[in-house]
């Protein structure tokens, strides 16, 4: 979806789609029929190959599993290419300033975690905070009531990242510090805006829990919860109890494999599910603080149906939201609205300018101020 948006941007001259599996890229190039587009086979684990394809380019948009992002970013910095990704690396979470200094020394501008959530959600938090006099809490809720006939277990995001997310302790920012809850520990029924409606949500470790308190002054409590149905919860818990969530290689008849990779290999890919998912997805951000001397909550959200996303772009709502979040971030780098060099979290972008770009990409952003 990011490619589709950027291919329409007059400031973009050429887009190269690089992947170890070129089938989806080839299909996209064929569907869009745009002379700006081409594709090439590249393994993200091969530094020399990555560096070779990056030479002469202005911006790398990394949509690979988060565990590979830092390696790819290093190759971008080595050749002076600006960078954007959809999930924040552990290195950036642990020492944001050090990674930012790496970008500054390379003369590059990098935006990390710039998809839907993280990304759009963080910008919404900044946007909401700007509407209040002061803030103390921020909450992100990710909802999806989608279903796909014939599939008991599926995710519309990276299966590796999603399955890891639901099988590790969940980070929450409470009273000014990070603490952890057991995986899928606290179930809450959250009433999402229509057409999504009430869904069970759980705390999981997500970048917003770390980024919002770091970059939005005053936040003492922050968390992220995502809608997960009972069937997915039961399967995730079983995977964890069996140890199948482990990323540590084990020996299986003389072959070293990571247990989670086996589960991922048996999970349908998001591409396989395009056109098969019915329902809607959305991101809601609630920021609590003070307004005019009264306690208030600013809520900002956007929703999209999977059917509408497929009609517009041959994608699903998750892909559309994530890709659009990245495309807007990329356009702001290209057009000089992100003042680098350095590393930028989504909260550091000009929120009002970011939000103003979304309607042109068929996403309606709604907001509501409520006094508590």
Secondary structure in CASP SS format (residue, H / E / C, confidence):
PFRMAT SS
TARGET T0000
AUTHOR 0000-0000-0000
METHOD secondary structure of the structure
MODEL  1
X C 1.00
X H 1.00
X H 1.00
X H 1.00
X H 1.00
X H 1.00
X H 1.00
X C 1.00
X C 1.00
X C 1.00
X C 1.00
X C 1.00
X C 1.00
X C 1.00
X E 1.00
X E 1.00
X E 1.00
X E 1.00
X E 1.00
X C 1.00
X C 1.00
X C 1.00
X H 1.00
X H 1.00
X H 1.00
X H 1.00
X H 1.00
X H 1.00
X H 1.00
X H 1.00
X H 1.00
X H 1.00
X C 1.00
X C 1.00
X C 1.00
X C 1.00
X E 1.00
X E 1.00
X E 1.00
X E 1.00
X E 1.00
X C 1.00
X C 1.00
X C 1.00
X C 1.00
X C 1.00
X H 1.00
X H 1.00
X H 1.00
X H 1.00
X H 1.00
X H 1.00
X H 1.00
X H 1.00
X C 1.00
X C 1.00
X C 1.00
X C 1.00
X E 1.00
X E 1.00
X E 1.00
X E 1.00
X C 1.00
X C 1.00
X C 1.00
X H 1.00
X H 1.00
X H 1.00
X H 1.00
X H 1.00
X H 1.00
X H 1.00
X H 1.00
X H 1.00
X H 1.00
X H 1.00
X H 1.00
X H 1.00
X H 1.00
X C 1.00
X C 1.00
X E 1.00
X E 1.00
X E 1.00
X E 1.00
X C 1.00
X C 1.00
X C 1.00
X C 1.00
X H 1.00
X H 1.00
X H 1.00
X H 1.00
X H 1.00
X C 1.00
X H 1.00
X H 1.00
X H 1.00
X H 1.00
X H 1.00
X H 1.00
X H 1.00
X H 1.00
X H 1.00
X H 1.00
X H 1.00
X C 1.00
X C 1.00
X E 1.00
X E 1.00
X E 1.00
X E 1.00
X C 1.00
X C 1.00
X E 1.00
X C 1.00
X C 1.00
X C 1.00
X E 1.00
X H 1.00
X H 1.00
X H 1.00
X H 1.00
X H 1.00
X H 1.00
X H 1.00
X H 1.00
X H 1.00
X H 1.00
X H 1.00
X C 1.00
X C 1.00
X C 1.00
X E 1.00
X E 1.00
X E 1.00
X E 1.00
X E 1.00
X E 1.00
X E 1.00
X E 1.00
X E 1.00
X E 1.00
X E 1.00
X C 1.00
X C 1.00
X E 1.00
X E 1.00
X C 1.00
X C 1.00
X C 1.00
X C 1.00
X C 1.00
X C 1.00
X C 1.00
X C 1.00
X C 1.00
X C 1.00
X H 1.00
X H 1.00
X H 1.00
X H 1.00
X H 1.00
X H 1.00
X H 1.00
X C 1.00
X C 1.00
X C 1.00
X C 1.00
X E 1.00
X E 1.00
X E 1.00
X E 1.00
X E 1.00
X C 1.00
X C 1.00
X E 1.00
X E 1.00
X E 1.00
X E 1.00
X E 1.00
X C 1.00
X C 1.00
X C 1.00
X C 1.00
X C 1.00
X E 1.00
X E 1.00
X E 1.00
X E 1.00
X E 1.00
X E 1.00
X C 1.00
X C 1.00
X C 1.00
X C 1.00
X E 1.00
X E 1.00
X E 1.00
X E 1.00
X E 1.00
X E 1.00
X E 1.00
X C 1.00
X C 1.00
X C 1.00
X H 1.00
X H 1.00
X H 1.00
X H 1.00
X H 1.00
X H 1.00
X H 1.00
X H 1.00
X H 1.00
X C 1.00
X C 1.00
X C 1.00
X C 1.00
X C 1.00
X E 1.00
X E 1.00
X E 1.00
X E 1.00
X E 1.00
X E 1.00
X E 1.00
X C 1.00
X C 1.00
X H 1.00
X H 1.00
X H 1.00
X H 1.00
X H 1.00
X H 1.00
X H 1.00
X H 1.00
X H 1.00
X H 1.00
X H 1.00
X H 1.00
X H 1.00
X C 1.00
X C 1.00
X C 1.00
X C 1.00
X C 1.00
X C 1.00
X E 1.00
X E 1.00
X E 1.00
X E 1.00
X C 1.00
X C 1.00
X E 1.00
X E 1.00
X E 1.00
X E 1.00
X H 1.00
X H 1.00
X H 1.00
X H 1.00
X H 1.00
X H 1.00
X H 1.00
X C 1.00
X C 1.00
X C 1.00
X C 1.00
X H 1.00
X H 1.00
X H 1.00
X H 1.00
X C 1.00
X C 1.00
X C 1.00
X E 1.00
X E 1.00
X C 1.00
X E 1.00
X E 1.00
X E 1.00
X E 1.00
X E 1.00
X E 1.00
X E 1.00
X E 1.00
X E 1.00
X E 1.00
X E 1.00
X E 1.00
X C 1.00
X C 1.00
X E 1.00
X E 1.00
X E 1.00
X E 1.00
X E 1.00
X E 1.00
X E 1.00
X E 1.00
X E 1.00
X E 1.00
X E 1.00
X E 1.00
X H 1.00
X H 1.00
X H 1.00
X H 1.00
X H 1.00
X H 1.00
X H 1.00
X H 1.00
X C 1.00
X C 1.00
X C 1.00
X H 1.00
X H 1.00
X H 1.00
X H 1.00
X H 1.00
X H 1.00
X H 1.00
X H 1.00
X H 1.00
X H 1.00
X H 1.00
X H 1.00
X H 1.00
X H 1.00
X H 1.00
X H 1.00
X H 1.00
X H 1.00
X C 1.00
X C 1.00
X C 1.00
X C 1.00
X C 1.00
X C 1.00
X C 1.00
X E 1.00
X E 1.00
X E 1.00
X E 1.00
X H 1.00
X H 1.00
X H 1.00
X C 1.00
X C 1.00
X H 1.00
X H 1.00
X H 1.00
X H 1.00
X H 1.00
X H 1.00
X H 1.00
X H 1.00
X H 1.00
X H 1.00
X H 1.00
X C 1.00
X C 1.00
X C 1.00
X C 1.00
X E 1.00
X E 1.00
X E 1.00
X E 1.00
X E 1.00
X E 1.00
X C 1.00
END
